[in-house]
């Protein structure tokens, strides 16, 4: 397993169903600049998938293999997740390299949704940072077991023990070292394998020659202590080893290996490895650990949803056997526009499908023929004739959306559990600078909004302008640049606008009687009930409850009431913002035998919501961001002043060497212009990351400004209406 495996072996890996126990589907995720793409480049090199190593910000003009987009190479960041496959020993590994920037968080969400395991990369200097915590939450959401890999041991100030303590304290991981560094920073020579009790050295320019040796004498005591600590933490996460520990028996190396595998898959333990991908140390043992400790597709339970006759959804366990004995089920988790048309990435969860087969989209009910099946290696592809349960592949010419499920039998009506899509938090007006470009602008919008559910384009009727909404300024900026590069459409972006929301503070009763008679069939509907706030932890969602009994409101009119409520929440009557954190309870009402209709009840619900907006007690909510700032220690007092000015609340601080890290929660509305100010006052050395945390009630000044803007708009509309009359 330690030598190079040539690419011809990789090409033969998918020629048949193969042994599913020899498969791994893994993702590589981390905070920005932790070295994910550099690590993936080394993995591809050591497995023989590529013949030469290229750096993320390399001077050779090639760039890393997995950063295939021109913008990625220029900026030195990952924007889109990229899929590849390779082989290590006799194991086939599907790998997805994901972005670190929170603006592209949907790429991480959909990658983790379809993976069986992950490598969580941490910087030996930065440790657990803001986006690390986000990735950790995403892994927990989709129950993805992980190995932690502490990268950049060669950097000045690297401290693996500090990172381990942060894994335990910040991420609440039951984690322990299974390796130790032999030297740090410029003195990083190799690693101690704590489980197998040996030293590992990586020789020659690219670290391809691995030498095993005895543990250095001055590290033997530390290695023994670390092994004892490993057994102790493993005992907390694995019952079998726990019994040995309680009986005070010394576990064998085989016992420890088996316990690490069981506990990692059960997500009760996180093995912590380390190395320096840039200096070619520690990557091959990580690949061994991926095979040894992360699950194959049969060891992970995946469920599809099947709708029953009463409208409820039952969970159906997928059969991971790589054969046609079970019906084919796959999930489309990513869309991408390629040179041959739309490319749809599929994860096959059950059964098998061949090139030329016809499959059905369970959401749309449409059938489609899979004329071409490919496996991806970054932006290159290899045609295959058949794919099996556990495979990640791509297909062309399939009209679908991200999150759609495909089945072989249209009567099966199975759909995979969906992907979590966060709401956009920032908006800007957008328009092409040249009217001749409007057609291409429309094509770009159609493609990008389909590929990325967090990137939304809509037309604001009041201001008569097109609005782009997304996860951050970088997110919107990247798409504007892609429009220019890929569609030759130069666009103008307006000032950033925060996605405020309005919510109810106290319950309010409503009783609205909608009656309209103006010749012909009339309209009649009455709705009675309560509008109430949802708990604080649900303040970004809305809910509708039908609590009616009897026939005062016939059941066939209830969908009209629900739709009227949902539509009215799109723009509230208090401040013109989206309404969230509210539940509408429909308790009673009245109908007319002739004049009542679903449309009449739709209008009654909307007008009832309008009354509640005028008479209820409301407040405006704004997105609060978790901000992490890294600056030279000499500028620390200045940063506190910056945060105070922006109504920030400091939640943590840390000093290491000459650097100072501050964590704070700051309203997004107050963060505009922060970057140039930070750079200007720290001699260009300060940097920060920002990610969405939650929605909270806005401060008095912000509330007043939003309400004032809304009222001025209303007055402007009224004056224009009077002029027309």
C-alpha positions as CSV (number, residue, x, y, z in Angstrom):
1,X,0.0,0.0,0.0
2,X,3.0,2.3,0.4
3,X,4.3,2.4,-3.2
4,X,2.9,4.4,-6.2
5,X,-0.2,2.8,-7.8
6,X,-0.2,3.4,-11.5
7,X,-3.1,5.0,-13.3
8,X,-3.9,1.9,-15.4
9,X,-5.1,0.2,-12.2
10,X,-7.5,3.1,-11.6
11,X,-9.0,2.7,-15.1
12,X,-9.7,-0.9,-14.4
13,X,-11.3,-0.2,-11.0
14,X,-14.8,0.4,-12.3
15,X,-15.0,-2.2,-15.0
16,X,-17.4,-4.4,-12.9
17,X,-19.4,-4.2,-9.6
18,X,-16.3,-5.1,-7.5
19,X,-16.2,-5.7,-3.8
20,X,-18.2,-3.0,-2.0
21,X,-16.1,-3.5,1.1
22,X,-13.1,-2.2,-1.1
23,X,-14.9,1.2,-1.7
24,X,-14.7,4.5,0.1
25,X,-16.6,7.7,-0.6
26,X,-14.8,10.5,1.2
27,X,-14.8,14.3,1.3
28,X,-12.0,16.7,2.4
29,X,-13.4,19.7,4.3
30,X,-11.9,22.5,6.4
31,X,-11.7,26.1,7.2
32,X,-10.2,28.5,4.5
33,X,-6.5,28.0,3.8
34,X,-6.1,24.8,5.9
35,X,-4.6,23.0,2.9
36,X,-7.5,20.8,1.6
37,X,-6.7,21.2,-2.1
38,X,-2.9,20.7,-1.5
39,X,-3.7,17.5,0.5
40,X,-6.0,16.3,-2.3
41,X,-3.2,17.0,-4.9
42,X,-0.8,14.8,-2.8
43,X,-3.4,12.0,-2.5
44,X,-3.8,12.0,-6.3
45,X,0.0,11.9,-6.8
46,X,0.7,9.1,-4.3
47,X,-2.1,7.0,-5.7
48,X,-0.7,7.5,-9.2
49,X,-3.7,9.4,-10.5
50,X,-1.5,12.4,-11.6
51,X,2.2,12.3,-12.6
52,X,3.3,15.7,-11.2
53,X,2.4,17.9,-8.2
54,X,1.1,21.4,-8.9
55,X,0.5,23.9,-6.1
56,X,-2.7,25.9,-5.4
57,X,-0.8,29.2,-5.9
58,X,2.0,27.7,-8.0
59,X,4.2,29.7,-10.3
60,X,4.0,27.1,-13.1
61,X,0.7,28.5,-14.2
62,X,-1.0,25.1,-14.0
63,X,-2.5,25.2,-10.5
64,X,-3.9,22.4,-8.5
65,X,-5.7,19.6,-10.4
66,X,-8.9,20.0,-8.4
67,X,-9.1,23.7,-9.0
68,X,-10.0,23.5,-12.6
69,X,-11.9,26.8,-12.9
70,X,-9.8,29.8,-14.1
71,X,-11.1,32.0,-11.2
72,X,-10.0,29.3,-8.7
73,X,-6.5,29.3,-10.2
74,X,-6.2,33.1,-10.1
75,X,-7.6,33.5,-6.6
76,X,-6.0,30.4,-5.1
77,X,-9.3,29.3,-3.6
78,X,-11.8,26.5,-4.2
79,X,-15.2,27.8,-5.4
80,X,-16.8,24.6,-6.6
81,X,-16.5,21.1,-5.1
82,X,-14.7,18.8,-7.4
83,X,-15.1,15.0,-7.6
84,X,-12.4,12.5,-8.5
85,X,-11.7,8.8,-8.1
86,X,-8.5,6.9,-7.4
87,X,-7.2,3.6,-6.0
88,X,-5.0,2.9,-3.0
89,X,-3.8,-0.7,-2.8
90,X,-6.9,-2.7,-3.8
91,X,-9.4,-0.1,-2.6
92,X,-11.3,2.3,-4.9
93,X,-11.7,5.8,-3.4
94,X,-14.2,8.5,-4.6
95,X,-13.0,11.9,-3.3
96,X,-14.8,15.3,-3.2
97,X,-12.6,18.4,-2.5
98,X,-14.9,21.1,-1.1
99,X,-14.5,24.9,-0.7
100,X,-13.6,26.5,2.7
101,X,-15.3,29.8,2.2
102,X,-18.7,30.1,4.0
103,X,-20.0,31.8,0.8
104,X,-19.9,28.5,-0.9
105,X,-21.3,26.5,2.0
106,X,-23.9,24.8,-0.3
107,X,-21.0,23.0,-2.0
108,X,-20.0,21.4,1.3
109,X,-23.6,20.6,2.2
110,X,-24.3,18.6,-0.9
111,X,-20.9,16.9,-0.8
112,X,-21.4,15.7,2.7
113,X,-24.9,14.6,1.9
114,X,-23.7,11.9,-0.4
115,X,-20.4,10.9,1.3
116,X,-19.8,8.0,3.7
117,X,-16.8,9.5,5.5
118,X,-14.7,12.6,5.6
119,X,-11.3,14.0,6.4
120,X,-11.5,17.2,8.6
121,X,-8.4,19.2,7.9
122,X,-7.1,21.6,10.6
123,X,-4.2,24.0,10.4
124,X,-1.6,23.3,13.0
125,X,-1.3,27.0,13.7
126,X,-4.9,28.2,13.3
127,X,-6.6,25.2,14.9
128,X,-10.3,25.0,15.1
129,X,-11.6,28.2,13.3
130,X,-15.0,29.5,12.5
131,X,-15.6,27.6,9.3
132,X,-14.2,24.4,11.0
133,X,-17.2,24.7,13.4
134,X,-19.6,25.0,10.5
135,X,-18.2,22.0,8.7
136,X,-18.4,20.0,12.0
137,X,-22.1,20.9,12.3
138,X,-22.6,19.8,8.6
139,X,-20.9,16.5,9.3
140,X,-23.1,15.9,12.3
141,X,-26.2,16.9,10.3
142,X,-25.5,14.1,7.8
143,X,-24.0,11.7,10.3
144,X,-20.6,11.6,8.5
145,X,-17.8,9.8,10.4
146,X,-14.5,11.7,10.2
147,X,-10.7,11.5,10.7
148,X,-9.1,14.7,11.8
149,X,-5.8,15.6,10.0
150,X,-3.7,18.4,11.5
151,X,-1.9,19.9,8.5
152,X,1.0,22.4,8.2
153,X,3.2,21.0,10.9
154,X,6.0,22.8,9.0
155,X,4.6,26.3,9.7
156,X,6.0,28.6,12.4
157,X,3.9,28.4,15.5
158,X,2.4,24.9,14.8
159,X,1.1,23.3,17.9
160,X,-0.8,20.0,17.5
161,X,-1.6,19.6,21.2
162,X,-3.4,23.0,21.2
163,X,-5.4,21.9,18.2
164,X,-6.4,18.6,19.9
165,X,-7.5,20.5,23.0
166,X,-9.7,22.7,20.7
167,X,-11.2,19.6,19.1
168,X,-12.2,18.5,22.5
169,X,-13.4,21.8,23.9
170,X,-14.8,23.7,20.9
171,X,-16.2,20.8,18.9
172,X,-16.9,18.5,21.8
173,X,-15.1,15.6,20.0
174,X,-14.0,12.5,21.9
175,X,-10.6,12.8,20.1
176,X,-7.1,11.5,20.6
177,X,-3.8,11.4,18.8
178,X,-2.9,8.2,16.9
179,X,0.3,9.9,15.7
180,X,2.9,12.3,17.1
181,X,5.2,14.7,15.2
182,X,9.0,14.0,15.2
183,X,9.9,17.7,15.3
184,X,7.9,20.8,14.3
185,X,8.2,23.8,12.1
186,X,11.5,23.6,10.0
187,X,12.6,20.6,12.1
188,X,9.6,18.4,11.1
189,X,11.3,15.0,10.2
190,X,8.5,12.5,10.4
191,X,5.8,10.9,12.6
192,X,5.5,8.4,15.4
193,X,2.8,5.8,14.7
194,X,1.3,5.5,18.2
195,X,-0.9,2.5,17.4
196,X,1.8,0.3,15.7
197,X,4.6,1.8,17.9
198,X,7.0,2.8,15.2
199,X,8.5,5.9,13.6
200,X,7.7,6.8,10.0
201,X,10.0,8.9,7.8
202,X,9.3,10.2,4.3
203,X,12.3,10.3,2.0
204,X,13.3,11.7,-1.4
205,X,12.1,15.1,-2.8
206,X,8.4,14.0,-3.0
207,X,8.2,11.8,0.1
208,X,7.4,8.7,-1.9
209,X,10.0,6.5,-0.1
210,X,8.7,5.5,3.3
211,X,11.0,4.2,6.0
212,X,9.8,2.6,9.2
213,X,12.2,2.7,12.2
214,X,12.2,2.5,15.9
215,X,10.7,5.4,17.9
216,X,13.4,7.9,18.8
217,X,14.7,7.4,22.4
218,X,13.7,10.9,23.5
219,X,10.1,10.3,22.4
220,X,9.4,6.8,23.8
221,X,8.0,8.0,27.1
222,X,5.7,10.5,25.3
223,X,4.6,7.8,22.9
224,X,3.7,5.4,25.7
225,X,1.7,8.2,27.5
226,X,-0.1,9.1,24.2
227,X,-0.9,5.4,23.6
228,X,-2.4,5.1,27.2
229,X,-4.4,8.3,26.6
230,X,-5.6,6.9,23.2
231,X,-6.9,3.7,25.0
232,X,-8.6,5.8,27.6
233,X,-10.5,7.9,25.1
234,X,-11.3,4.9,23.0
235,X,-12.7,3.2,26.0
236,X,-15.2,6.1,26.3
237,X,-16.4,5.5,22.7
238,X,-16.2,1.7,22.3
239,X,-17.9,-0.8,24.6
240,X,-15.6,-3.7,23.8
241,X,-12.4,-1.8,24.5
242,X,-14.1,-0.2,27.5
243,X,-14.5,-3.7,29.0
244,X,-10.8,-4.4,28.5
245,X,-10.0,-1.1,30.1
246,X,-12.2,-1.7,33.1
247,X,-10.7,-5.2,33.6
248,X,-7.3,-3.4,33.5
249,X,-6.2,-5.6,30.6
250,X,-3.6,-4.3,28.1
251,X,-5.2,-4.2,24.6
252,X,-3.2,-5.5,21.7
253,X,-2.4,-3.4,18.6
254,X,-5.2,-5.4,16.8
255,X,-7.7,-4.6,19.6
256,X,-6.9,-0.8,19.2
257,X,-7.2,-0.9,15.4
258,X,-10.6,-2.7,15.6
259,X,-11.8,-0.3,18.3
260,X,-10.7,2.8,16.3
261,X,-12.7,1.5,13.3
262,X,-15.8,0.7,15.3
263,X,-15.8,4.0,17.3
264,X,-15.0,6.1,14.2
265,X,-17.9,4.6,12.2
266,X,-20.2,5.0,15.2
267,X,-19.1,8.6,15.5
268,X,-18.2,8.2,19.2
269,X,-14.4,8.8,18.6
270,X,-12.3,10.9,16.2
271,X,-8.8,9.7,15.4
272,X,-6.3,12.6,15.1
273,X,-3.5,12.3,12.5
274,X,-1.0,14.9,11.3
275,X,1.5,15.9,8.7
276,X,2.5,18.6,6.2
277,X,0.9,18.1,2.8
278,X,3.1,20.9,1.3
279,X,6.3,19.2,2.5
280,X,5.0,15.7,1.5
281,X,4.8,14.1,4.9
282,X,2.0,12.2,6.5
283,X,-0.3,11.7,3.4
284,X,0.2,8.0,2.8
285,X,-0.5,7.0,6.5
286,X,-3.7,9.1,6.1
287,X,-4.7,7.1,3.1
288,X,-4.1,3.9,5.1
289,X,-6.3,5.3,7.8
290,X,-9.1,6.2,5.3
291,X,-9.1,2.5,4.3
292,X,-8.8,1.2,7.9
293,X,-11.1,3.4,9.8
294,X,-13.7,5.0,7.5
295,X,-16.8,3.1,6.5
296,X,-17.5,1.4,3.1
297,X,-21.0,2.0,1.7
298,X,-22.5,-1.1,3.4
299,X,-21.6,0.2,6.8
300,X,-23.7,3.4,6.5
301,X,-27.5,3.4,6.7
302,X,-29.0,5.5,3.9
303,X,-32.8,6.1,3.8
304,X,-35.2,7.0,1.1
305,X,-38.7,8.5,1.7
306,X,-41.8,6.7,0.4
307,X,-45.1,8.5,0.5
308,X,-47.9,6.4,1.9
309,X,-51.6,6.6,1.0
310,X,-52.4,8.9,4.0
311,X,-49.8,11.4,2.9
312,X,-47.2,10.5,5.5
313,X,-43.6,9.6,4.6
314,X,-42.1,6.3,5.6
315,X,-38.3,5.9,5.7
316,X,-37.0,3.0,3.6
317,X,-33.5,1.6,4.2
318,X,-31.5,1.3,1.0
319,X,-29.7,-2.0,0.1
320,X,-26.0,-1.2,-0.6
321,X,-25.4,-4.5,-2.5
322,X,-23.7,-3.9,-5.8
323,X,-26.2,-5.8,-8.0
324,X,-29.5,-5.4,-9.8
325,X,-31.3,-7.4,-7.0
326,X,-32.8,-4.2,-5.7
327,X,-34.4,-1.4,-7.7
328,X,-32.2,1.5,-8.8
329,X,-32.3,4.7,-6.7
330,X,-29.9,7.7,-7.1
331,X,-29.7,11.3,-5.9
332,X,-28.7,14.2,-8.1
333,X,-26.5,16.3,-5.6
334,X,-24.8,18.7,-8.0
335,X,-25.4,20.4,-11.3
336,X,-22.7,21.9,-13.5
337,X,-22.7,23.3,-17.0
338,X,-20.1,21.5,-19.1
339,X,-19.0,21.9,-22.7
340,X,-21.3,19.1,-23.6
341,X,-24.4,20.5,-21.8
342,X,-25.6,20.2,-18.2
343,X,-23.6,17.7,-16.2
344,X,-25.5,16.1,-13.3
345,X,-23.6,14.4,-10.5
346,X,-25.3,11.3,-9.1
347,X,-24.7,9.2,-6.0
348,X,-26.2,5.7,-6.5
349,X,-27.7,4.4,-3.3
350,X,-29.3,1.1,-4.5
351,X,-29.2,-1.2,-7.5
352,X,-27.5,-0.6,-10.8
353,X,-28.0,1.4,-14.0
354,X,-26.5,1.0,-17.5
355,X,-25.7,3.5,-20.2
356,X,-28.8,3.9,-22.4
357,X,-31.3,2.9,-19.6
358,X,-34.4,5.0,-19.0
359,X,-34.9,6.4,-15.4
360,X,-37.7,8.5,-13.8
361,X,-37.4,11.7,-11.8
362,X,-39.6,11.1,-8.7
363,X,-40.2,14.9,-8.2
364,X,-41.3,15.8,-11.7
365,X,-42.5,12.3,-12.9
366,X,-40.6,12.8,-16.1
367,X,-38.5,10.0,-17.7
368,X,-35.1,10.5,-19.2
369,X,-32.6,8.3,-21.0
370,X,-29.1,8.1,-19.7
371,X,-27.2,8.3,-23.0
372,X,-23.8,8.7,-21.3
373,X,-22.4,7.8,-18.0
374,X,-19.0,9.2,-16.8
375,X,-16.7,9.2,-13.8
376,X,-15.1,12.5,-13.0
377,X,-11.5,13.5,-12.3
378,X,-11.8,17.2,-11.7
379,X,-12.9,18.6,-15.1
380,X,-11.8,15.5,-17.0
381,X,-14.1,12.5,-17.4
382,X,-14.0,8.8,-18.3
383,X,-16.9,7.0,-19.9
384,X,-18.3,3.9,-18.1
385,X,-21.0,1.5,-19.2
386,X,-22.6,0.7,-15.9
387,X,-22.6,2.1,-12.3
388,X,-23.6,0.4,-9.1
389,X,-24.7,1.2,-5.5
390,X,-22.0,3.2,-3.8
391,X,-20.7,4.8,-7.0
392,X,-20.5,8.5,-7.7
393,X,-20.9,9.3,-11.4
394,X,-22.1,12.0,-13.7
395,X,-24.7,12.0,-16.6
396,X,-25.4,14.4,-19.4
397,X,-28.6,15.8,-20.8
398,X,-30.8,15.2,-17.7
399,X,-33.2,18.0,-16.9
400,X,-33.4,18.1,-13.1
401,X,-32.7,20.2,-10.0
402,X,-30.2,19.7,-7.2
403,X,-31.7,17.2,-4.7
404,X,-33.9,15.3,-7.2
405,X,-34.1,11.5,-7.0
406,X,-34.0,9.1,-9.9
407,X,-35.6,5.6,-9.9
408,X,-35.8,2.8,-12.5
409,X,-39.4,2.0,-11.8
410,X,-41.8,5.1,-11.9
411,X,-44.3,3.3,-9.6
412,X,-41.6,3.0,-6.9
413,X,-42.0,6.6,-5.7
414,X,-38.9,6.7,-3.6
415,X,-37.0,9.9,-3.0
416,X,-33.8,10.3,-1.1
417,X,-33.8,12.6,2.0
418,X,-33.0,16.1,0.8
419,X,-30.1,18.5,1.1
420,X,-30.2,21.4,3.6
421,X,-30.2,24.7,1.8
422,X,-29.5,27.8,4.0
423,X,-31.3,31.1,3.2
424,X,-29.4,33.9,1.5
425,X,-28.4,36.7,3.9
426,X,-27.2,39.4,1.5
427,X,-28.6,41.0,-1.6
428,X,-27.4,43.5,-4.3
429,X,-29.0,44.9,-7.4
430,X,-27.6,43.5,-10.6
431,X,-27.9,44.5,-14.2
432,X,-26.0,44.1,-17.5
433,X,-24.1,47.2,-18.5
434,X,-25.1,46.7,-22.1
435,X,-28.7,46.1,-23.2
436,X,-27.4,43.9,-26.0
437,X,-26.2,41.4,-23.3
438,X,-29.6,40.9,-21.7
439,X,-30.1,37.6,-23.6
440,X,-26.8,36.2,-22.3
441,X,-27.5,37.6,-18.9
442,X,-30.7,35.6,-18.8
443,X,-28.9,32.4,-19.8
444,X,-26.3,33.0,-17.1
445,X,-28.9,33.6,-14.4
446,X,-30.9,30.5,-15.5
447,X,-27.8,28.3,-15.3
448,X,-26.2,29.7,-12.0
449,X,-29.5,29.7,-10.0
450,X,-30.1,26.1,-11.1
451,X,-26.6,25.0,-10.1
452,X,-26.6,26.8,-6.8
453,X,-29.8,27.0,-4.7
454,X,-28.2,29.6,-2.4
455,X,-27.8,32.0,-5.4
456,X,-31.2,33.6,-6.1
457,X,-32.2,36.2,-8.7
458,X,-35.6,38.0,-8.5
459,X,-37.2,41.1,-9.8
460,X,-38.2,43.8,-7.3
461,X,-41.4,45.3,-8.7
462,X,-41.3,48.3,-6.3
463,X,-37.9,49.5,-7.3
464,X,-38.0,48.1,-10.8
465,X,-34.6,46.3,-10.5
466,X,-33.2,42.8,-10.6
467,X,-31.8,41.6,-7.2
468,X,-29.2,38.9,-6.7
469,X,-29.2,37.3,-3.2
470,X,-26.5,35.0,-1.8
471,X,-24.4,34.0,1.2
472,X,-22.0,36.9,1.1
473,X,-20.3,39.6,-0.9
474,X,-17.7,37.2,-2.2
475,X,-20.4,34.8,-3.4
476,X,-22.2,37.5,-5.4
477,X,-18.9,38.9,-6.7
478,X,-17.7,35.5,-8.0
479,X,-21.0,35.0,-9.9
480,X,-20.7,38.5,-11.4
481,X,-17.2,37.7,-12.6
482,X,-18.3,34.3,-14.0
483,X,-21.0,36.0,-16.0
484,X,-18.4,38.2,-17.6
485,X,-15.9,35.4,-18.2
486,X,-18.3,32.6,-19.3
487,X,-21.1,34.6,-21.0
488,X,-19.3,37.8,-22.0
489,X,-21.8,39.8,-19.8
490,X,-20.4,42.7,-17.8
491,X,-22.7,43.5,-14.9
492,X,-23.1,46.4,-12.5
493,X,-23.7,45.5,-8.9
494,X,-25.5,47.9,-6.5
495,X,-24.8,48.4,-2.8
496,X,-25.1,45.4,-0.6
497,X,-28.4,45.0,1.2
498,X,-29.0,42.8,4.3
499,X,-31.9,40.3,4.3
500,X,-33.9,41.6,7.3
501,X,-36.9,39.7,8.5
502,X,-39.9,40.6,10.6
503,X,-41.4,38.5,13.3
504,X,-44.3,38.6,15.8
505,X,-43.6,39.2,19.5
506,X,-47.0,38.3,21.0
507,X,-50.0,36.2,19.9
508,X,-52.8,38.1,18.2
509,X,-56.3,36.9,17.4
510,X,-57.7,37.4,13.9
511,X,-61.3,37.1,12.6
512,X,-61.6,38.2,9.0
513,X,-64.8,38.1,6.9
514,X,-64.2,38.4,3.2
515,X,-67.4,39.2,1.3
516,X,-67.5,40.5,-2.3
517,X,-70.5,40.8,-4.5
518,X,-70.1,42.7,-7.8
519,X,-72.3,40.9,-10.3
520,X,-71.9,37.3,-11.2
521,X,-70.6,34.8,-8.7
522,X,-69.6,36.4,-5.4
523,X,-66.7,35.6,-3.0
524,X,-67.3,34.6,0.6
525,X,-64.9,33.3,3.2
526,X,-64.3,33.8,6.9
527,X,-61.2,32.8,8.9
528,X,-60.8,32.8,12.7
529,X,-57.8,31.9,14.7
530,X,-54.5,33.0,16.3
531,X,-51.2,34.3,14.9
532,X,-48.4,33.4,17.3
533,X,-44.6,33.6,17.5
534,X,-42.6,30.4,17.2
535,X,-39.9,29.5,19.7
536,X,-36.6,31.4,19.3
537,X,-34.8,28.4,17.8
538,X,-37.4,28.3,15.0
539,X,-37.3,32.1,14.2
540,X,-36.3,31.5,10.5
541,X,-39.3,29.3,9.6
542,X,-43.1,29.6,9.4
543,X,-45.8,27.1,10.3
544,X,-49.5,26.6,9.6
545,X,-51.9,24.5,11.7
546,X,-55.4,23.5,10.8
547,X,-57.3,23.2,14.1
548,X,-60.8,23.4,12.6
549,X,-63.5,20.8,13.4
550,X,-66.8,20.3,11.7
551,X,-67.7,21.7,8.3
552,X,-67.5,25.5,8.9
553,X,-64.3,25.6,6.8
554,X,-64.5,22.6,4.3
555,X,-61.2,20.7,4.1
556,X,-60.9,21.4,0.4
557,X,-60.5,25.1,1.2
558,X,-57.7,24.7,3.8
559,X,-54.9,24.7,1.1
560,X,-56.2,28.1,0.0
561,X,-55.8,29.4,3.6
562,X,-52.3,27.9,3.9
563,X,-51.2,29.4,0.6
564,X,-52.6,32.8,1.5
565,X,-50.6,32.8,4.7
566,X,-47.4,31.5,3.1
567,X,-47.6,34.1,0.2
568,X,-48.3,37.0,2.6
569,X,-45.1,36.0,4.6
570,X,-43.0,36.8,1.5
571,X,-43.5,40.5,2.2
572,X,-44.8,41.6,5.6
573,X,-47.0,44.5,6.3
574,X,-44.9,45.8,9.3
575,X,-41.7,46.7,7.5
576,X,-41.9,45.1,4.0
577,X,-39.5,42.3,5.0
578,X,-40.0,38.6,4.8
579,X,-42.0,37.3,7.8
580,X,-40.5,34.4,9.8
581,X,-40.9,32.8,13.2
582,X,-44.7,32.9,13.0
583,X,-47.4,30.2,13.2
584,X,-50.9,30.7,11.8
585,X,-53.5,28.6,13.7
586,X,-56.8,28.3,11.9
587,X,-59.5,27.5,14.5
588,X,-62.8,28.2,12.8
589,X,-64.5,30.2,10.0
590,X,-67.5,30.1,7.7
591,X,-68.3,29.4,4.1
592,X,-71.1,29.9,1.6
593,X,-72.6,27.0,-0.4
594,X,-72.2,28.9,-3.7
595,X,-69.8,31.9,-3.2
596,X,-67.0,30.2,-1.3
597,X,-63.9,28.9,-3.1
598,X,-60.3,28.2,-2.5
599,X,-59.5,31.6,-4.0
600,X,-61.9,33.3,-1.6
601,X,-60.2,31.7,1.4
602,X,-56.8,32.5,0.0
603,X,-57.8,36.2,0.0
604,X,-59.3,36.0,3.4
605,X,-56.1,34.5,4.8
606,X,-54.0,37.3,3.2
607,X,-56.2,40.0,4.5
608,X,-56.2,38.5,8.0
609,X,-52.4,38.5,7.9
610,X,-52.6,42.2,6.8
611,X,-54.8,43.0,9.9
612,X,-52.3,41.2,12.2
613,X,-49.4,43.2,10.6
614,X,-51.2,46.5,11.5
615,X,-52.5,45.5,14.9
616,X,-49.9,43.1,16.3
617,X,-46.6,43.7,18.1
618,X,-43.8,43.1,15.7
619,X,-40.0,43.4,15.6
620,X,-37.3,43.4,12.9
621,X,-34.6,40.7,12.9
622,X,-31.2,40.9,11.3
623,X,-28.5,38.2,10.5
624,X,-25.8,38.0,13.1
625,X,-22.4,36.8,11.9
626,X,-19.6,35.0,13.6
627,X,-16.5,36.9,12.9
628,X,-13.0,35.7,13.5
629,X,-10.2,38.2,13.2
630,X,-6.4,37.4,13.1
631,X,-4.0,40.3,13.6
632,X,-0.5,41.0,14.8
633,X,-0.7,41.4,18.6
634,X,0.4,45.0,18.5
635,X,-3.0,46.0,16.9
636,X,-5.2,44.2,19.4
637,X,-6.6,47.3,21.2
638,X,-7.6,48.8,17.9
639,X,-9.7,45.8,16.9
640,X,-11.7,45.9,20.1
641,X,-12.6,49.5,19.2
642,X,-13.7,48.4,15.6
643,X,-15.9,45.7,17.0
644,X,-17.5,48.0,19.6
645,X,-18.3,50.6,17.0
646,X,-20.1,47.9,15.0
647,X,-22.1,46.6,18.0
648,X,-20.0,43.5,18.1
649,X,-19.9,41.2,21.1
650,X,-16.6,39.5,21.8
651,X,-17.1,35.7,22.4
652,X,-13.4,34.6,22.6
653,X,-9.8,35.6,22.2
654,X,-6.5,33.8,21.9
655,X,-2.8,34.8,21.8
656,X,-0.1,32.7,20.2
657,X,3.4,34.0,19.5
658,X,2.9,37.5,18.1
659,X,-0.6,36.9,16.7
660,X,-3.9,37.7,18.3
661,X,-7.2,36.1,17.4
662,X,-10.6,37.5,18.3
663,X,-14.0,35.8,17.9
664,X,-17.1,38.0,18.0
665,X,-20.7,38.2,16.9
666,X,-21.5,41.2,14.8
667,X,-24.7,42.2,12.9
668,X,-24.1,41.7,9.2
669,X,-25.5,45.2,8.5
670,X,-22.5,46.7,10.5
671,X,-19.8,44.7,8.7
672,X,-19.8,46.6,5.4
673,X,-16.4,48.3,4.9
674,X,-14.8,46.3,7.6
675,X,-12.2,44.7,5.3
676,X,-10.5,47.9,4.0
677,X,-10.6,49.4,7.5
678,X,-8.9,46.3,9.1
679,X,-6.2,46.2,6.4
680,X,-5.6,49.9,6.6
681,X,-5.1,49.9,10.4
682,X,-3.0,46.7,10.5
683,X,-0.5,47.5,7.8
684,X,-2.3,45.1,5.5
685,X,-1.5,42.1,7.9
686,X,-5.0,41.7,9.4
687,X,-7.4,39.2,8.0
688,X,-10.9,38.0,9.0
689,X,-13.5,35.3,8.2
690,X,-17.2,35.7,8.6
691,X,-20.1,33.3,8.6
692,X,-23.8,33.4,9.3
693,X,-24.7,32.4,12.9
694,X,-28.4,33.2,13.4
695,X,-31.2,35.8,13.2
696,X,-31.7,38.1,16.2
697,X,-33.8,41.2,17.0
698,X,-32.2,44.3,15.4
699,X,-31.0,47.2,17.5
700,X,-33.2,50.3,17.9
701,X,-31.2,52.3,15.3
702,X,-31.5,49.6,12.7
703,X,-35.2,49.0,13.4
704,X,-35.8,52.8,12.9
705,X,-33.9,52.9,9.7
706,X,-35.7,49.9,8.2
707,X,-39.1,51.2,9.2
708,X,-38.3,54.7,7.9
709,X,-37.2,53.3,4.5
710,X,-40.4,51.2,4.3
711,X,-42.7,54.2,5.2
712,X,-41.0,56.5,2.8
713,X,-41.5,53.9,0.0
714,X,-45.2,53.7,0.9
715,X,-45.6,57.5,0.9
716,X,-43.8,57.7,-2.4
717,X,-46.2,55.1,-3.9
718,X,-49.2,56.9,-2.5
719,X,-48.1,60.3,-4.0
720,X,-47.5,58.7,-7.4
721,X,-50.9,57.1,-7.2
722,X,-52.5,60.5,-6.5
723,X,-50.7,62.1,-9.4
724,X,-52.0,59.5,-11.8
725,X,-55.6,60.1,-10.6
